[in-house]
């Protein structure tokens, strides 16, 4: 099981004042999911030997990482299936309120969930499969919405240079709620040449941490974001920052599509830079910087500006920084760990792809912890138990 | 889009008497899905060129087939994501009636949907990904059910010799209905060596048609099967064939897990037999025998025995053979087209894997049609429009 969409229990930070709303309070109970996940992980690991008769083997270090990697000889094969989550509920409500479809953005979000995870292992995404499970045939009868989904999916494939192989469009009345759709994406890629593999053995003290900008909430923390709308008299149409972003509503800001990071990782390879490790900053917020299985201290000296919608959520939820950075991306959607002397170039390559980037910190010897010094935050190993 | 779970509109056969129930009447409206599928297929096809900068290319003939195939040099890569459909609704109701979980069988069904499609192109399935999207965290709190799902998934992987790479277990309250789960599987494999590719160019007049036994309804036609239960005073606990199968209830018979056919295709390769084409007999019933894009006549002289639950459904729905064979597998879950002089050995290889098999007919020159001679049925090209 890749755990990025189902954080383990008990890891969310402390809440703020009496009116604050934590991740668990927003409706997801990970205590109930975990025993199944552990059983599934054990059963899955026990199947690795099936590759041997074919002459192949799994890359065991990829278990627990964001994509599963198999050594097929001339290169590694990487694959993943990822769910969007509940962001469509915001799109549906915004469609009701604004009369337009937001599913072109939702399509990008869905593909980003799969592609941004796949690239963390060093893979080039090659092809994707669509999984669009609707609550009934009538979902597909809304032409504007359906065409937006197709157009957004195609555009995201074009942006990432992946082939759209096909997919499934089942109508699941009785399983998926009427009027809703369960969106997911499968992605398969290659680590080619094999030295691009970045499962963590290259990471070490002295490496730099480069953070890439997010566009907003991306596709994690939506349960919280949806719960918070109840506190807003104008709901999703509330302006989140009238002074600096007049007219930008909460709903529209939430629906900023997730940044696709594969153009950056591919451009890095072209530039001769092989990341030592990567982390997709999703469901655990910045605690994902602790994802590497080793024992290092991660010291952050530069904190990217907080995306307005995340600042708005933080304020509305009454969260302190400790809690917000532990669950939301707070402006940084992807982390690249590279040799220190390649850090500035890494950031420059990202910016050339239109994605802001910061050389934000460094890897050090020391106990497993993340220090966000400008904010006085420390997360320890006990704050992220993914495996 | 792979169309096997979403048959196109207007292709279902005529209905029988006034009490008969057709596929569309059971609640799936393909007219609404089709325009989206066509748009998606066109958009997807337009992304094929993205493989070229990586030095790869798609196998164009795989578009519209059951799995997407990419030429990555030393071998072909094949991938697919497949949905189970609504069979879980039967399992849920049977759990309520019997107090036991049926999700070990459901797990096999889900994997079979992906694996049985992947192998049609000649691929060896290598790894699978789980997609288990529940209506809420509490779904995973039913330990018996969750463990059955894990155990069944593991057992199916073991049976097919595939590695279980990981997966997703999201809780999607508000999208998936409370107490329900949306199950799907991703499967990636290799066509290796490349001459195993079976996208249809090898098929020709004189080839034999070998049919492999199904175990029951498999995972297609469940909407109809669930609708029919309303006609039964004892519902899912109705005995379907007291004389020959005392105690076998409608619900249990429906939940016979889908046969996994990859052990047969792998054993055929070991035996030196390369199928000229394969068809997974799913949503369109025997019309799937017309799946090959070419223009041939398929003449069936031997019809396998009808699985009792399918006979029961046919009678209950008041369907004639023409309709039943056009939507249900009627006892044959998979078709292998091979050189005539390898037909008997193909059937023997299948039987050695514990799956009954029949050399049922042959491919001939002539207009595109399927003749099921013992039943006086003829389906034409207009009865199956998959692409």
Boltz contact constraints between the chains, C-beta under 6 A:
constraints:
  - contact:
      token1: [A, 1]
      token2: [B, 166]
      max_distance: 6.0
  - contact:
      token1: [A, 1]
      token2: [B, 167]
      max_distance: 6.0
  - contact:
      token1: [A, 2]
      token2: [B, 166]
      max_distance: 6.0
  - contact:
      token1: [A, 5]
      token2: [B, 168]
      max_distance: 6.0
  - contact:
      token1: [A, 5]
      token2: [B, 170]
      max_distance: 6.0
  - contact:
      token1: [A, 6]
      token2: [B, 169]
      max_distance: 6.0
  - contact:
      token1: [A, 28]
      token2: [B, 171]
      max_distance: 6.0
  - contact:
      token1: [A, 29]
      token2: [B, 137]
      max_distance: 6.0
  - contact:
      token1: [A, 32]
      token2: [B, 137]
      max_distance: 6.0
  - contact:
      token1: [A, 32]
      token2: [B, 138]
      max_distance: 6.0
  - contact:
      token1: [A, 32]
      token2: [B, 140]
      max_distance: 6.0
  - contact:
      token1: [A, 32]
      token2: [B, 141]
      max_distance: 6.0
  - contact:
      token1: [A, 33]
      token2: [B, 137]
      max_distance: 6.0
  - contact:
      token1: [A, 33]
      token2: [B, 140]
      max_distance: 6.0
  - contact:
      token1: [A, 33]
      token2: [B, 169]
      max_distance: 6.0
  - contact:
      token1: [A, 36]
      token2: [B, 140]
      max_distance: 6.0
  - contact:
      token1: [A, 36]
      token2: [B, 146]
      max_distance: 6.0
  - contact:
      token1: [A, 39]
      token2: [B, 150]
      max_distance: 6.0
  - contact:
      token1: [A, 40]
      token2: [B, 150]
      max_distance: 6.0
  - contact:
      token1: [A, 43]
      token2: [B, 150]
      max_distance: 6.0
  - contact:
      token1: [A, 43]
      token2: [B, 154]
      max_distance: 6.0
  - contact:
      token1: [A, 44]
      token2: [B, 164]
      max_distance: 6.0
  - contact:
      token1: [A, 47]
      token2: [B, 157]
      max_distance: 6.0
  - contact:
      token1: [A, 47]
      token2: [B, 163]
      max_distance: 6.0
  - contact:
      token1: [A, 47]
      token2: [B, 164]
      max_distance: 6.0
  - contact:
      token1: [A, 48]
      token2: [B, 163]
      max_distance: 6.0
  - contact:
      token1: [A, 50]
      token2: [B, 161]
      max_distance: 6.0
  - contact:
      token1: [A, 50]
      token2: [B, 162]
      max_distance: 6.0
  - contact:
      token1: [A, 50]
      token2: [B, 163]
      max_distance: 6.0
  - contact:
      token1: [A, 51]
      token2: [B, 163]
      max_distance: 6.0
  - contact:
      token1: [A, 58]
      token2: [B, 163]
      max_distance: 6.0
  - contact:
      token1: [A, 68]
      token2: [B, 165]
      max_distance: 6.0
  - contact:
      token1: [A, 68]
      token2: [B, 166]
      max_distance: 6.0
  - contact:
      token1: [A, 74]
      token2: [B, 74]
      max_distance: 6.0
  - contact:
      token1: [A, 79]
      token2: [B, 188]
      max_distance: 6.0
  - contact:
      token1: [A, 81]
      token2: [B, 129]
      max_distance: 6.0
  - contact:
      token1: [A, 81]
      token2: [B, 131]
      max_distance: 6.0
  - contact:
      token1: [A, 81]
      token2: [B, 168]
      max_distance: 6.0
  - contact:
      token1: [A, 81]
      token2: [B, 186]
      max_distance: 6.0
  - contact:
      token1: [A, 83]
      token2: [B, 133]
      max_distance: 6.0
  - contact:
      token1: [A, 83]
      token2: [B, 168]
      max_distance: 6.0
  - contact:
      token1: [A, 83]
      token2: [B, 170]
      max_distance: 6.0
  - contact:
      token1: [A, 86]
      token2: [B, 174]
      max_distance: 6.0
  - contact:
      token1: [A, 89]
      token2: [B, 174]
      max_distance: 6.0
  - contact:
      token1: [A, 129]
      token2: [B, 81]
      max_distance: 6.0
  - contact:
      token1: [A, 131]
      token2: [B, 81]
      max_distance: 6.0
  - contact:
      token1: [A, 131]
      token2: [B, 184]
      max_distance: 6.0
  - contact:
      token1: [A, 133]
      token2: [B, 83]
      max_distance: 6.0
  - contact:
      token1: [A, 133]
      token2: [B, 182]
      max_distance: 6.0
  - contact:
      token1: [A, 137]
      token2: [B, 29]
      max_distance: 6.0
  - contact:
      token1: [A, 137]
      token2: [B, 32]
      max_distance: 6.0
  - contact:
      token1: [A, 137]
      token2: [B, 33]
      max_distance: 6.0
  - contact:
      token1: [A, 138]
      token2: [B, 32]
      max_distance: 6.0
  - contact:
      token1: [A, 140]
      token2: [B, 32]
      max_distance: 6.0
  - contact:
      token1: [A, 140]
      token2: [B, 33]
      max_distance: 6.0
  - contact:
      token1: [A, 140]
      token2: [B, 36]
      max_distance: 6.0
  - contact:
      token1: [A, 141]
      token2: [B, 32]
      max_distance: 6.0
  - contact:
      token1: [A, 146]
      token2: [B, 36]
      max_distance: 6.0
  - contact:
      token1: [A, 150]
      token2: [B, 39]
      max_distance: 6.0
  - contact:
      token1: [A, 150]
      token2: [B, 40]
      max_distance: 6.0
  - contact:
      token1: [A, 150]
      token2: [B, 43]
      max_distance: 6.0
  - contact:
      token1: [A, 154]
      token2: [B, 43]
      max_distance: 6.0
  - contact:
      token1: [A, 157]
      token2: [B, 47]
      max_distance: 6.0
  - contact:
      token1: [A, 161]
      token2: [B, 50]
      max_distance: 6.0
  - contact:
      token1: [A, 162]
      token2: [B, 50]
      max_distance: 6.0
  - contact:
      token1: [A, 163]
      token2: [B, 47]
      max_distance: 6.0
  - contact:
      token1: [A, 163]
      token2: [B, 48]
      max_distance: 6.0
  - contact:
      token1: [A, 163]
      token2: [B, 50]
      max_distance: 6.0
  - contact:
      token1: [A, 163]
      token2: [B, 51]
      max_distance: 6.0
  - contact:
      token1: [A, 163]
      token2: [B, 58]
      max_distance: 6.0
  - contact:
      token1: [A, 164]
      token2: [B, 44]
      max_distance: 6.0
  - contact:
      token1: [A, 164]
      token2: [B, 47]
      max_distance: 6.0
  - contact:
      token1: [A, 165]
      token2: [B, 68]
      max_distance: 6.0
  - contact:
      token1: [A, 166]
      token2: [B, 1]
      max_distance: 6.0
  - contact:
      token1: [A, 166]
      token2: [B, 2]
      max_distance: 6.0
  - contact:
      token1: [A, 166]
      token2: [B, 68]
      max_distance: 6.0
  - contact:
      token1: [A, 167]
      token2: [B, 1]
      max_distance: 6.0
  - contact:
      token1: [A, 168]
      token2: [B, 81]
      max_distance: 6.0
  - contact:
      token1: [A, 168]
      token2: [B, 83]
      max_distance: 6.0
  - contact:
      token1: [A, 169]
      token2: [B, 6]
      max_distance: 6.0
  - contact:
      token1: [A, 169]
      token2: [B, 33]
      max_distance: 6.0
  - contact:
      token1: [A, 169]
      token2: [B, 37]
      max_distance: 6.0
  - contact:
      token1: [A, 170]
      token2: [B, 5]
      max_distance: 6.0
  - contact:
      token1: [A, 170]
      token2: [B, 83]
      max_distance: 6.0
  - contact:
      token1: [A, 171]
      token2: [B, 28]
      max_distance: 6.0
  - contact:
      token1: [A, 174]
      token2: [B, 86]
      max_distance: 6.0
  - contact:
      token1: [A, 174]
      token2: [B, 89]
      max_distance: 6.0
  - contact:
      token1: [A, 175]
      token2: [B, 180]
      max_distance: 6.0
  - contact:
      token1: [A, 175]
      token2: [B, 182]
      max_distance: 6.0
  - contact:
      token1: [A, 176]
      token2: [B, 176]
      max_distance: 6.0
  - contact:
      token1: [A, 177]
      token2: [B, 177]
      max_distance: 6.0
  - contact:
      token1: [A, 180]
      token2: [B, 175]
      max_distance: 6.0
  - contact:
      token1: [A, 182]
      token2: [B, 133]
      max_distance: 6.0
  - contact:
      token1: [A, 182]
      token2: [B, 175]
      max_distance: 6.0
  - contact:
      token1: [A, 182]
      token2: [B, 182]
      max_distance: 6.0
  - contact:
      token1: [A, 184]
      token2: [B, 131]
      max_distance: 6.0
  - contact:
      token1: [A, 186]
      token2: [B, 81]
      max_distance: 6.0
  - contact:
      token1: [A, 186]
      token2: [B, 186]
      max_distance: 6.0
  - contact:
      token1: [A, 188]
      token2: [B, 79]
      max_distance: 6.0
  - contact:
      token1: [A, 188]
      token2: [B, 188]
      max_distance: 6.0
